[in-house]
Amino acid sequence: MSWLYLAIAISAEIIATTALKASDGFTRLYPAMITTVGYLVSFYFLALTLRVIPVGVAYAIWSGAGIVAISMIGYVMFKQTLDAAALIGIGLIIAGVLVLNIFSKSTMH
């Protein structure tokens, strides 16, 4: 169940961060409301995740997945560019999350 909670936390964080960009500095009501609710949901489910999964592992996966997803959303939706260094960094983040999930005994599958 903890992995489901983590997936919900990641999804809510991605939605909230996307809405944060769309809120234009919290000047647009509906995106600002989505941001607020999204972060509340994200932190709630991250907190539930931490009952079982160690904080370092859960946070690494939560933040890493969020960074990768938001970078891709920024590229597609907001026409933000990603240079070679950004793409290499994103690749390293993905590699790190995979190493944690595949090889670490700390993740408790």
C-alpha distances in whole Angstrom, upper triangle without the diagonal:
4,5,5,6,9,10,11,12,14,15,17,18,20,21,22,24,26,27,28,31,32,32,35,35,34,37,35,34,31,30,30,28,25,25,25,22,20,20,19,16,15,16,14,11,12,13,9,8,11,11,9,11,14,16,18,16,13,17,18,16,15,19,20,18,20,23,23,22,25,27,27,27,30,32,32,32,34,36,35,36,35,37,37,36,33,32,32,30,27,28,27,24,23,24,23,19,20,21,18,16,18,20,19,18,16,13,12,11
4,5,5,6,9,10,10,12,14,15,16,18,20,21,22,24,26,26,29,30,31,34,33,32,35,34,33,30,28,28,27,24,23,23,21,19,18,17,15,13,14,12,9,9,10,7,5,8,8,7,7,11,12,14,12,10,13,15,13,12,16,17,16,17,21,21,21,23,25,26,26,28,30,30,30,32,34,33,34,33,35,35,33,30,30,30,27,25,25,25,21,20,22,20,16,17,19,16,14,17,18,16,16,13,10,10,10
4,5,5,6,9,10,10,12,14,15,16,18,20,21,23,24,25,27,29,30,32,32,31,35,33,32,30,28,28,27,24,23,23,21,18,18,18,15,13,14,14,10,10,12,10,7,10,11,9,8,12,13,14,12,9,12,13,10,11,14,15,13,15,18,18,18,20,23,23,23,26,28,27,28,30,32,31,32,30,32,32,30,28,27,27,25,22,22,22,19,17,19,17,14,14,16,13,11,14,16,15,15,13,10,10,9
4,5,5,6,9,10,11,12,14,15,17,18,20,21,23,24,26,27,28,31,31,30,33,31,30,27,25,26,24,21,21,21,19,16,17,17,13,12,14,13,9,10,12,10,8,12,13,12,12,15,16,17,15,12,14,16,13,12,16,16,14,15,19,19,18,20,23,22,22,25,27,27,27,29,31,30,32,30,33,33,32,29,28,28,26,23,24,24,21,19,21,20,16,17,19,17,14,17,20,19,19,17,14,14,12
4,5,5,6,9,10,11,12,14,15,16,18,20,21,22,25,26,26,29,29,28,31,29,28,25,24,24,22,19,19,19,16,14,14,13,10,9,10,9,5,7,9,7,6,9,11,11,11,14,14,16,14,10,13,15,12,11,14,16,14,15,18,19,18,19,22,23,22,25,27,27,27,28,31,30,31,30,33,33,32,29,28,29,26,24,25,24,21,20,22,20,17,18,20,17,16,19,21,20,19,17,14,14,14
4,5,5,6,9,10,10,12,14,15,16,18,20,21,23,24,25,28,28,27,30,29,28,25,23,23,22,19,18,18,17,14,13,14,11,9,10,10,6,6,9,8,6,9,11,11,9,12,11,13,11,7,9,11,8,7,11,12,10,11,15,16,15,17,19,20,20,22,24,25,25,26,28,27,28,27,29,30,28,25,25,25,23,20,21,21,17,16,18,17,13,15,17,14,13,16,19,17,18,15,12,13,13
4,5,5,6,9,10,11,12,14,15,17,18,20,22,23,24,27,27,26,29,28,27,24,22,22,21,18,18,18,16,13,14,15,12,9,12,12,9,9,12,11,9,13,15,14,13,15,15,16,13,10,12,13,10,8,12,12,10,10,14,14,13,15,18,18,17,20,22,22,22,24,26,25,27,25,28,28,27,24,23,24,22,19,20,20,17,15,18,17,13,15,18,15,14,17,20,19,19,18,14,15,14
4,5,5,6,8,10,11,12,14,15,16,18,20,21,22,25,25,24,27,25,24,21,19,20,18,15,15,16,13,10,11,12,8,7,10,10,7,8,11,11,10,13,15,15,14,17,16,18,16,12,13,15,12,10,13,14,12,12,15,16,14,15,19,19,18,20,23,22,22,24,26,26,28,27,30,30,29,26,25,27,24,21,23,23,20,19,21,20,17,19,21,19,17,21,23,22,23,20,17,18,17
4,6,5,6,9,10,10,12,14,15,16,19,20,20,23,23,22,25,24,23,20,18,18,17,14,13,14,12,9,9,9,7,4,7,8,5,5,9,9,9,11,14,14,13,15,14,15,14,10,10,13,10,7,10,12,11,10,13,15,13,14,17,18,17,19,22,22,22,23,26,25,26,25,28,29,28,24,24,25,23,20,22,22,18,18,21,19,16,18,20,18,17,21,23,21,22,19,16,18,18
4,6,5,6,9,10,11,12,14,15,17,18,20,22,22,22,25,24,23,21,18,18,18,15,13,15,14,10,10,12,10,7,9,11,9,8,12,13,11,13,16,16,14,16,14,15,13,10,10,11,9,6,8,9,7,6,10,11,9,11,14,15,14,16,19,19,19,20,22,21,23,22,25,25,24,21,21,22,19,16,18,19,15,14,17,16,13,16,18,16,15,19,21,20,22,19,16,18,18
4,5,5,6,9,10,11,12,14,16,17,18,21,21,21,24,22,21,18,16,17,16,13,12,14,12,9,10,12,9,8,11,12,10,11,14,15,14,16,19,19,18,19,18,19,17,14,14,15,12,9,11,12,9,8,12,12,9,11,14,14,13,15,18,17,17,19,21,21,23,22,25,26,25,22,21,23,21,18,20,21,17,16,20,19,16,18,21,19,18,21,24,23,25,23,19,21,20
4,5,5,6,9,10,10,12,14,15,16,19,19,18,21,19,18,16,13,14,13,10,9,10,9,5,7,9,6,5,9,10,9,10,13,14,14,16,19,20,18,20,18,19,18,15,14,16,14,11,12,14,12,10,13,14,12,12,16,16,14,16,19,19,17,19,22,22,24,23,27,28,27,23,24,26,23,20,22,23,20,19,23,22,19,21,24,22,21,24,27,26,27,24,21,23,22
4,5,5,6,8,10,10,12,14,15,17,17,17,20,19,18,16,13,13,13,10,9,10,10,6,6,9,8,5,8,11,10,10,13,15,14,16,19,20,18,19,17,17,17,14,12,14,12,9,9,11,10,7,10,12,10,9,13,14,13,14,17,18,17,17,20,19,21,21,24,25,24,21,21,23,20,18,20,21,17,17,21,19,17,20,22,20,20,24,26,24,26,23,21,23,23
4,5,5,6,9,10,11,12,14,16,17,17,20,18,18,16,13,14,14,11,10,12,12,8,9,12,11,9,12,14,13,13,17,18,17,19,22,22,20,21,19,19,18,16,14,15,13,10,10,11,9,6,9,10,7,6,10,11,9,11,14,14,13,14,17,16,18,18,21,23,22,18,19,21,18,16,18,19,16,16,20,19,17,19,22,21,20,23,26,25,27,25,22,24,24
4,6,5,6,9,10,11,12,15,16,15,18,16,15,13,10,11,11,8,7,10,10,6,9,12,10,9,13,15,14,15,18,19,19,21,24,24,23,24,22,23,22,19,17,18,16,13,13,15,13,10,12,13,10,9,13,13,10,12,15,14,13,14,17,17,20,20,24,26,25,21,22,24,22,19,22,23,20,20,23,23,20,23,26,24,23,27,29,28,30,28,25,27,26
4,5,5,6,9,10,10,13,13,12,15,14,13,11,8,9,9,6,4,7,8,5,6,9,9,8,11,13,14,14,17,18,19,20,23,24,23,24,21,22,22,18,17,18,17,13,13,15,14,10,13,15,12,10,14,15,12,13,17,17,14,15,18,18,21,21,25,27,26,22,23,25,23,20,23,24,21,21,25,24,21,24,27,25,25,28,31,29,31,28,26,28,28
4,5,5,7,9,10,12,12,12,15,14,15,13,10,10,12,9,7,10,11,8,8,12,12,11,13,16,16,15,18,20,20,21,25,26,24,24,21,21,21,18,16,17,16,13,12,14,13,9,10,12,10,7,11,12,10,10,14,14,13,13,16,15,17,18,21,23,22,18,20,22,19,17,21,21,18,19,23,22,20,23,26,24,24,28,30,29,31,28,26,28,28
4,5,5,6,9,11,12,12,15,13,14,12,9,10,12,9,8,12,13,10,11,15,15,13,16,19,18,18,21,23,22,24,27,28,26,27,24,24,24,21,19,20,18,15,14,16,14,10,11,13,10,7,10,11,8,8,12,12,9,10,13,13,16,17,20,23,22,19,19,22,20,18,21,22,20,20,24,23,22,24,27,26,26,29,31,31,33,30,28,30,30
4,5,5,6,9,10,10,12,10,10,9,5,7,9,6,5,9,10,9,10,13,14,13,16,18,19,19,22,23,24,25,28,29,28,29,26,26,26,23,21,22,21,18,17,19,17,13,15,16,13,11,14,15,11,11,15,14,11,12,15,15,19,20,24,26,26,22,23,26,24,21,25,26,23,23,27,27,25,27,30,29,29,32,34,33,35,33,30,33,32
4,5,5,7,7,7,10,10,11,10,7,6,9,8,5,9,11,10,10,13,15,14,16,18,19,19,22,24,24,25,28,30,28,28,25,25,26,23,20,21,21,18,16,18,17,14,14,16,14,11,14,15,12,12,15,16,13,12,16,15,18,20,23,26,25,21,23,25,23,21,25,25,23,24,27,26,25,28,30,29,29,32,34,33,35,33,30,33,33
4,5,6,7,9,11,10,12,12,8,9,12,11,9,12,15,13,13,17,18,17,19,22,22,22,25,27,26,28,31,32,30,30,27,27,27,25,22,23,22,19,17,19,18,14,14,16,14,10,12,14,11,9,13,13,10,9,12,12,15,17,20,23,23,19,21,24,22,20,23,25,22,23,27,26,25,28,31,30,30,33,35,34,37,34,32,35,34
4,5,8,9,9,8,10,9,6,8,11,10,9,13,15,13,15,18,19,18,20,23,23,24,26,28,28,30,33,34,32,33,30,30,30,27,25,26,25,22,20,21,20,17,17,18,16,13,15,15,12,11,14,14,10,9,13,13,17,19,23,26,26,22,23,27,25,23,26,28,25,26,29,29,28,30,33,32,32,35,38,37,39,37,34,37,36
4,6,5,6,5,7,8,5,5,9,9,8,11,13,13,14,16,18,18,20,22,23,24,26,28,28,30,33,34,33,33,30,30,31,28,25,27,26,23,21,23,22,18,19,21,18,15,17,18,15,14,17,17,14,13,16,17,20,22,25,29,28,25,26,29,27,25,29,30,27,28,32,31,30,32,35,34,34,37,39,38,40,38,35,38,37
4,6,6,6,10,11,8,9,12,13,11,14,17,16,17,20,21,21,22,25,26,26,28,31,31,32,35,37,35,35,32,32,32,30,27,28,28,24,23,24,24,20,20,22,20,16,18,19,16,14,17,18,14,12,15,15,19,21,24,28,27,24,26,29,27,25,29,30,28,29,33,32,31,34,36,35,36,39,41,40,42,39,37,40,40
4,5,8,10,12,10,8,12,13,11,13,16,16,16,18,21,20,21,24,25,25,27,30,30,31,34,36,34,34,30,30,31,29,26,27,27,24,22,24,24,20,20,22,21,17,19,21,18,16,19,20,17,15,18,17,21,22,25,28,27,24,27,29,27,26,30,30,28,29,33,32,31,34,36,35,36,39,41,39,41,38,37,39,40
4,6,7,9,8,5,9,11,9,10,13,14,14,16,19,19,20,22,24,24,26,28,29,30,33,35,33,33,30,31,31,29,26,28,27,24,22,25,24,21,21,23,22,18,20,22,19,18,21,22,18,17,20,20,23,25,28,31,30,27,29,32,29,28,31,32,29,31,34,33,32,35,37,35,36,39,41,40,42,39,37,39,39
4,6,9,9,7,11,13,12,13,16,17,18,19,22,22,23,25,27,28,29,32,32,34,36,38,37,37,34,34,35,32,30,31,31,27,26,28,27,24,24,26,24,21,23,24,21,19,23,23,19,17,21,21,24,27,30,33,32,29,31,34,32,30,34,35,32,33,37,36,35,38,40,39,39,43,45,43,45,42,40,42,43
4,6,6,6,9,10,11,12,15,16,17,19,20,21,23,25,26,27,29,31,32,33,36,38,36,37,34,34,35,32,30,31,30,27,26,28,27,23,24,25,23,20,22,23,19,18,22,21,17,16,20,21,24,27,30,33,33,29,31,34,32,30,33,35,32,33,36,36,34,37,40,38,38,42,44,43,44,42,39,42,41
4,6,5,6,9,10,11,12,14,16,17,18,20,21,23,24,26,27,29,30,32,34,36,35,36,33,34,35,31,29,31,30,27,26,28,27,23,25,27,24,21,24,25,21,21,24,23,20,19,23,23,27,29,33,36,35,31,33,36,34,32,35,36,33,34,37,37,35,37,40,38,38,42,44,43,44,41,39,41,40
4,5,5,6,9,10,11,12,14,15,16,18,20,21,22,24,26,27,28,30,32,34,33,35,32,33,33,30,28,30,28,25,25,27,25,22,23,25,22,19,22,23,19,19,22,21,18,18,22,23,26,28,32,35,34,30,32,34,32,30,33,35,31,32,35,35,33,35,38,36,36,39,42,41,42,39,37,38,38
4,5,5,6,9,10,10,12,14,15,16,18,20,21,22,24,26,26,28,31,32,31,32,29,30,30,27,25,26,25,22,21,23,22,18,20,21,18,16,19,19,16,16,19,18,15,15,19,19,23,24,28,31,30,27,28,31,29,26,30,31,28,28,32,31,29,32,35,33,33,36,39,38,39,37,34,36,36
4,5,5,6,9,10,11,13,14,15,17,18,20,21,23,25,26,27,30,32,30,31,28,29,29,26,24,26,25,22,21,23,22,19,20,22,20,17,20,21,18,17,21,21,18,17,21,21,24,26,29,32,31,27,29,32,29,27,31,31,28,29,33,32,30,33,35,34,33,37,39,38,39,36,34,36,36
4,5,5,6,8,10,11,12,14,16,17,18,20,21,23,24,26,28,30,30,31,28,29,29,26,24,26,26,22,22,24,23,19,21,24,21,19,22,23,19,20,23,23,20,20,24,24,27,28,32,34,34,30,31,34,31,29,32,33,30,30,34,33,30,33,36,34,33,37,39,38,39,36,33,35,35
4,6,5,6,8,10,10,12,14,15,16,18,20,21,22,24,26,28,27,28,26,27,27,24,22,24,23,19,19,22,20,16,19,20,17,16,19,20,16,17,21,20,17,18,21,22,25,26,30,32,31,27,28,31,29,26,29,30,27,27,31,30,27,30,33,31,30,34,36,35,36,33,31,32,32
4,6,5,6,9,10,10,12,14,15,16,18,20,21,22,25,27,26,26,23,25,25,21,20,21,21,17,16,19,18,14,16,18,16,14,17,18,15,16,19,19,17,17,20,20,23,24,27,30,29,25,26,29,26,24,27,28,24,25,28,27,25,28,31,29,29,32,34,33,34,31,29,31,31
4,5,5,6,9,10,11,12,14,15,17,19,20,21,24,26,25,26,23,24,25,22,20,22,22,18,18,21,20,16,19,21,19,17,20,22,19,19,23,23,20,20,24,24,27,27,30,33,31,28,29,31,28,26,29,30,26,27,30,29,27,30,32,30,30,33,35,33,35,31,29,31,31
4,6,5,6,8,10,11,12,14,15,17,18,20,22,24,24,25,23,24,24,21,20,22,21,17,18,21,19,17,19,21,19,18,21,22,19,21,24,24,21,22,25,25,28,29,32,34,33,29,30,32,29,27,30,30,27,27,30,29,26,29,32,29,29,32,34,33,33,30,28,29,29
4,5,5,6,9,10,11,12,14,15,16,18,21,22,22,23,20,22,22,18,17,19,18,14,15,17,16,13,16,18,15,14,18,19,16,18,21,21,19,19,23,22,25,25,29,31,30,26,27,29,26,23,26,27,23,23,27,25,23,26,28,26,25,29,31,30,31,28,25,27,27
4,5,5,6,8,10,10,12,14,15,16,19,21,20,21,18,19,20,16,14,17,16,13,13,16,15,12,15,17,16,14,18,19,17,18,22,22,20,20,24,23,25,25,28,30,28,25,26,28,25,23,25,26,22,23,26,24,22,25,27,24,24,28,30,28,29,26,24,26,26
4,5,5,6,9,10,11,12,14,15,17,20,20,21,18,20,21,17,16,19,18,14,15,19,18,15,18,21,19,18,21,23,21,22,25,26,24,24,27,27,29,29,32,34,32,29,30,31,28,26,29,28,25,25,28,26,24,27,29,26,26,29,31,29,30,26,24,26,26
4,6,5,6,8,10,11,12,14,16,18,18,20,18,20,19,16,15,18,17,13,15,18,16,14,18,20,18,17,21,22,20,22,25,25,23,24,27,27,29,29,32,33,32,28,29,31,28,25,28,28,24,24,27,25,22,25,27,24,24,27,29,27,28,25,22,24,24
4,5,5,6,9,10,10,12,15,16,16,17,15,16,16,12,12,14,13,10,11,14,13,11,14,16,15,15,18,19,18,20,23,23,22,23,26,25,27,26,29,30,29,25,26,27,24,22,24,24,20,20,23,22,19,22,24,21,20,24,26,24,25,22,20,21,21
4,5,5,6,9,10,10,13,15,14,15,13,15,15,12,11,14,14,10,12,15,15,13,16,18,17,17,20,22,21,22,25,26,25,25,28,27,29,28,31,32,30,26,27,28,25,23,26,25,21,22,24,22,20,23,24,21,21,25,26,24,24,21,19,21,22
4,5,5,6,9,10,12,14,14,16,14,17,17,13,13,17,16,13,15,18,17,16,19,21,20,20,23,25,23,25,28,28,27,28,31,30,32,31,34,35,33,30,31,31,28,26,28,28,24,24,27,24,22,24,26,23,22,26,27,25,25,22,20,21,21
4,5,5,6,9,10,12,12,14,13,15,15,11,12,15,13,11,14,16,15,14,18,20,18,19,22,23,22,24,27,27,26,27,30,29,31,30,33,34,32,29,29,30,27,24,26,26,22,22,24,22,19,21,23,20,19,23,24,22,22,19,17,18,18
4,5,5,6,9,11,10,11,9,12,11,8,8,12,11,8,11,14,13,13,16,18,17,18,21,22,22,23,26,27,26,27,30,28,30,28,31,31,29,26,27,27,24,22,24,23,19,19,22,19,16,19,20,17,17,21,22,20,20,17,15,16,17
4,5,5,7,10,10,11,9,13,13,10,10,14,14,11,14,17,17,16,19,21,21,21,24,26,25,27,30,30,30,30,33,31,33,32,34,35,32,30,30,30,27,25,27,26,22,23,25,22,19,22,23,19,19,23,24,21,21,17,16,17,18
4,5,6,8,9,11,11,14,14,11,12,16,15,13,16,18,18,18,21,23,22,23,26,27,26,28,31,31,31,32,35,33,35,34,36,36,34,31,32,32,29,27,28,27,24,24,25,23,20,22,23,20,19,22,23,21,20,17,15,15,16
4,5,6,6,9,9,12,10,7,10,13,11,10,14,16,15,16,19,20,20,21,24,25,25,27,29,30,30,31,33,32,33,31,34,34,32,29,29,29,26,24,25,24,20,20,22,19,16,18,19,16,15,18,20,17,17,14,11,12,13
4,5,5,6,6,9,9,7,9,12,12,11,14,16,17,17,20,22,22,23,25,27,27,29,31,32,32,33,35,33,34,32,34,34,32,29,30,29,26,25,26,24,21,21,22,19,17,19,19,16,16,19,20,17,16,12,11,12,14
4,6,8,9,12,12,10,13,16,15,15,18,20,20,21,23,25,25,26,29,30,30,32,34,35,35,36,38,37,38,36,38,38,36,33,33,33,30,28,29,28,24,24,25,22,20,22,22,18,18,21,21,18,17,13,12,12,14
4,6,9,12,11,9,13,15,14,14,18,19,19,20,23,24,24,26,29,30,30,32,34,35,35,36,38,37,37,35,37,37,35,32,32,31,29,27,27,26,23,22,23,20,18,19,19,15,15,17,18,15,13,10,9,8,10
4,6,8,7,6,9,11,11,12,14,16,16,18,20,21,22,23,26,27,27,29,31,32,33,34,35,34,34,32,34,33,31,29,28,28,25,23,24,22,19,19,19,17,14,16,16,12,11,15,15,12,11,8,6,7,9
4,6,5,6,8,10,11,12,14,15,17,18,20,21,22,24,26,27,28,30,32,33,33,34,36,34,34,32,33,32,30,28,28,27,24,23,24,21,18,19,19,16,14,16,15,12,12,15,15,12,11,7,7,9,12
4,6,5,6,8,10,10,12,14,15,16,18,20,21,22,24,26,26,27,30,31,31,32,34,31,32,30,31,31,28,26,27,26,22,22,23,20,17,18,19,16,14,17,16,13,14,17,17,14,14,10,10,12,15
4,6,5,6,9,10,10,12,14,15,16,18,20,21,22,24,25,26,28,30,31,31,32,30,30,27,29,28,25,23,24,23,19,19,20,17,14,16,16,13,12,15,14,10,13,16,15,12,13,9,10,13,15
4,6,5,6,9,10,10,12,14,15,16,18,20,21,23,24,25,27,29,29,30,31,29,29,27,28,27,25,23,23,22,19,18,18,16,13,14,14,11,9,11,11,7,9,12,12,9,10,7,7,10,12
4,5,5,6,8,10,11,12,14,15,16,18,20,21,22,24,26,27,27,28,30,28,28,26,28,28,25,23,23,23,20,18,19,17,14,14,15,13,10,13,13,10,10,14,15,12,13,10,8,11,12
4,5,5,6,8,10,10,12,14,15,16,18,20,21,22,24,25,26,26,28,26,26,24,26,26,23,21,21,21,18,16,18,16,13,14,15,12,10,14,14,11,13,16,17,14,16,13,11,15,16
4,6,5,6,8,10,10,12,14,15,16,18,20,21,22,24,25,25,27,24,24,22,23,23,20,18,18,18,14,13,14,12,9,11,12,9,7,11,11,9,11,14,14,13,15,12,11,15,16
4,6,5,6,8,10,11,12,14,15,17,18,20,21,22,23,24,26,24,24,21,23,23,21,18,18,18,15,13,14,13,9,9,11,9,6,9,11,8,9,12,14,12,15,12,10,13,14
4,6,6,6,9,10,11,12,14,16,16,18,20,21,21,22,24,22,23,21,23,24,22,19,19,19,16,14,16,15,11,12,14,12,9,13,14,12,12,16,18,16,18,15,13,16,16
4,6,5,6,9,10,10,12,14,15,16,18,20,20,20,22,20,20,18,21,21,19,16,16,17,14,12,14,13,9,11,14,11,10,13,15,13,14,18,19,17,20,17,15,19,19
4,5,5,6,9,10,11,13,14,15,17,19,20,20,21,19,19,16,18,18,16,13,13,14,11,9,10,10,6,7,10,8,7,10,12,11,12,15,17,16,19,17,15,18,19
4,6,5,6,8,10,11,12,14,15,17,18,19,20,18,19,17,19,19,18,15,14,15,13,10,11,12,8,8,11,10,8,11,13,12,12,15,18,17,20,18,15,18,18
4,6,5,6,8,10,10,12,14,15,15,16,18,16,17,16,19,19,18,14,15,16,13,11,13,14,10,11,14,13,11,14,17,16,16,19,21,20,23,21,18,21,21
4,6,5,6,9,10,10,12,14,15,15,16,14,14,13,15,16,14,11,12,13,10,8,11,11,8,10,13,12,12,14,17,16,17,20,22,21,24,22,20,23,23
4,6,5,6,9,10,11,13,14,15,15,14,14,11,14,14,14,10,10,11,9,6,9,10,8,8,11,12,11,13,16,16,16,18,21,21,24,22,20,23,23
4,5,5,6,9,10,11,12,13,14,13,14,13,16,17,17,13,12,15,13,10,12,14,11,11,14,15,13,15,18,18,18,20,23,23,25,24,21,24,23
4,5,5,6,8,10,10,10,12,11,12,12,15,17,16,12,13,15,13,11,14,15,13,13,17,17,16,18,21,20,21,23,26,25,28,26,24,27,26
4,6,5,6,9,10,10,10,8,9,8,11,13,13,9,9,12,11,8,12,14,12,12,16,16,16,18,21,21,21,24,26,26,29,27,25,28,28
4,5,5,6,8,10,10,9,10,9,12,14,14,11,10,13,13,10,12,15,13,13,16,18,17,18,21,22,22,24,26,27,30,28,26,29,28
4,5,5,6,7,9,9,11,11,15,17,18,14,14,17,16,13,16,18,16,16,19,20,19,21,24,24,24,26,29,29,32,30,27,30,29
4,6,6,5,6,5,8,9,13,16,16,12,13,16,15,13,16,19,17,17,21,21,21,23,26,26,26,28,31,31,33,32,29,32,32
4,6,6,5,5,6,7,11,13,15,11,11,15,15,13,15,18,17,17,20,22,21,23,26,26,27,28,31,31,34,33,31,34,33
4,6,6,7,9,11,14,17,18,15,14,18,18,15,18,21,19,19,22,24,23,24,27,28,27,29,32,33,36,34,32,34,33
4,6,8,11,13,17,19,20,17,17,21,20,18,20,23,21,21,25,26,25,26,29,30,29,31,34,34,37,36,33,35,34
4,5,9,12,15,18,19,16,17,20,20,18,21,23,22,22,25,26,25,27,30,31,31,33,35,35,38,37,34,37,36
4,6,10,13,16,17,15,15,19,19,17,20,23,22,22,25,26,26,28,30,31,31,33,36,36,39,38,35,38,37
4,7,10,13,14,12,13,16,16,15,18,20,19,20,23,24,24,26,28,29,30,32,34,34,37,35,33,37,36
4,6,10,11,9,10,14,14,13,16,18,18,19,22,23,23,25,27,28,29,31,33,33,37,35,33,37,36
4,7,8,6,6,10,10,10,12,15,15,16,18,20,20,22,24,25,26,28,29,30,33,32,31,34,33
4,6,5,6,9,10,11,12,14,15,17,18,20,21,23,24,26,27,29,30,31,34,33,32,35,35
4,5,5,6,9,10,10,12,14,15,16,18,20,21,22,24,26,27,28,29,33,32,31,34,34
4,5,5,6,9,10,10,12,14,15,16,18,20,21,23,24,25,26,27,31,30,29,32,32
4,5,5,6,9,10,10,12,14,15,17,18,20,21,23,24,25,26,29,28,27,31,30
4,5,5,6,9,10,11,12,14,15,17,18,20,21,22,24,25,28,28,26,30,29
4,5,5,6,9,10,10,12,14,15,16,18,20,21,22,23,26,26,25,28,28
4,5,5,6,9,10,10,12,14,15,17,19,20,21,21,25,24,23,26,26
4,5,5,6,9,10,11,12,14,15,17,18,20,20,24,23,21,25,24
4,5,5,6,9,10,11,12,14,15,16,18,19,22,22,21,24,23
4,5,5,6,9,10,10,12,14,15,16,17,20,20,19,22,22
4,5,5,6,9,10,11,12,14,15,15,19,18,17,20,20
4,5,5,6,9,10,11,12,14,15,18,18,16,19,18
4,6,5,6,9,10,10,11,13,16,17,15,19,18
4,5,5,6,9,10,10,11,14,14,13,17,17
4,5,5,6,9,10,10,13,12,11,14,14
4,5,5,6,8,9,13,13,11,14,13
4,5,5,5,7,11,11,10,13,13
4,6,6,5,8,8,7,10,11
4,6,6,8,9,6,9,8
4,6,9,10,9,11,9
4,7,9,9,11,11
4,5,6,8,10
4,6,6,8
4,6,9
4,6
4
